[in-house]
Amino acid sequence: MRAVRQDEFGGPEVLKEGTVPMPVPDVGEIRVAVRAAGVNPTDCQHRAGGLFLNDLPLTLGWDVSGVVESVGLGVTIFQPGDEVFGMLPYPYGVGAHAEYAVGPARSFARKPAGLDHVQAAALPLAALTAYQAIVDTAGLRAGQRALIHAASGGVGHLAVQIAKARGAHVIGTVLGKDRQEFVRGLGADEVIDNATTDFAETVGEVDFVLDTLSGDIRSRSLSILRPDGTMVTTVPNGAADAAEREAGQGGRVRMIGVQADHAGMKAIADLAASGALRPRIHATFPLAKAAEAHAMLENERTTGKIVLVAEGREDRNTD
């Protein structure tokens, strides 16, 4: 089968299309004929080297949407022909940027009929990150105030919608006026332009913060977080952790590492099926042009998600 491979760490140019053996599903696994696969910042970080995956050659990609082609021993929840989407176990279950991907059956959920494969492939890793932060970690409730940083980004724009579905008052921060209307259209109650306004001086107290930026954003967010509130960050920062512990604030900050989760994927599928969750597609690229997708994600201000499409398999809704 065809797959996007890299034999060395480096820039987008190290990504090359090649041929690798067809994967065989083991006990509890399914093989999915990939229709589309999402691209996330963590793909770029792993491509460059220095994160979790150190063995080469490597096929990247965790987000996948496609059709079940075969099932391993013991799989009862799917059968060949089912349309599914999910996140391969992060980080070591990597390999979605290929014609076929294998992963645990319970890393997937049935694709909602109202989503095409490109939309579905944009959801898993980013939506699971947001869902696990907002619901599983913080337990955000109706009426609470949620501050979502980078609200027009891959995780952020989904987090806004999930928080709204929980009944929260949602405040999003963005960089630039062009993104404010987009985030308002997602349902945000307030949108702050970080280029012109200091959110820490204007927002007031909040119950929840989703931080995908760290730096001084994290410390300023803590200054407006209620004493019993929760900040969830996706960015490891040892110095900030130490400073927060020293100040007695460490218990309010939680570092999240996204995990494959059948129940979470089903919840995301239900939100998407109800119309409460829709991904924004910034751009699509053929699988063979994965290097261009990486370059765009690293060098441009993207809104929403970038998705790779298996040539000859594209399936897009027209509504």
Secondary structure as GFF3:
##gff-version 3
##sequence-region A 1 319
A	DSSP	beta_strand	2	5	.	.	.	ID=ss1
A	DSSP	three_ten_helix	12	14	.	.	.	ID=ss2
A	DSSP	beta_strand	16	19	.	.	.	ID=ss3
A	DSSP	beta_strand	29	39	.	.	.	ID=ss4
A	DSSP	alpha_helix	41	48	.	.	.	ID=ss5
A	DSSP	beta_strand	63	71	.	.	.	ID=ss6
A	DSSP	beta_strand	83	87	.	.	.	ID=ss7
A	DSSP	beta_strand	100	104	.	.	.	ID=ss8
A	DSSP	three_ten_helix	105	107	.	.	.	ID=ss9
A	DSSP	beta_strand	108	110	.	.	.	ID=ss10
A	DSSP	alpha_helix	117	121	.	.	.	ID=ss11
A	DSSP	alpha_helix	124	131	.	.	.	ID=ss12
A	DSSP	pi_helix	132	137	.	.	.	ID=ss13
A	DSSP	beta_strand	145	148	.	.	.	ID=ss14
A	DSSP	alpha_helix	154	165	.	.	.	ID=ss15
A	DSSP	beta_strand	169	174	.	.	.	ID=ss16
A	DSSP	three_ten_helix	177	179	.	.	.	ID=ss17
A	DSSP	alpha_helix	180	185	.	.	.	ID=ss18
A	DSSP	beta_strand	190	193	.	.	.	ID=ss19
A	DSSP	alpha_helix	199	202	.	.	.	ID=ss20
A	DSSP	beta_strand	206	211	.	.	.	ID=ss21
A	DSSP	alpha_helix	216	222	.	.	.	ID=ss22
A	DSSP	beta_strand	225	233	.	.	.	ID=ss23
A	DSSP	alpha_helix	238	246	.	.	.	ID=ss24
A	DSSP	three_ten_helix	250	252	.	.	.	ID=ss25
A	DSSP	beta_strand	253	255	.	.	.	ID=ss26
A	DSSP	alpha_helix	262	274	.	.	.	ID=ss27
A	DSSP	beta_strand	281	286	.	.	.	ID=ss28
A	DSSP	three_ten_helix	287	289	.	.	.	ID=ss29
A	DSSP	alpha_helix	290	299	.	.	.	ID=ss30
A	DSSP	beta_strand	305	309	.	.	.	ID=ss31
###
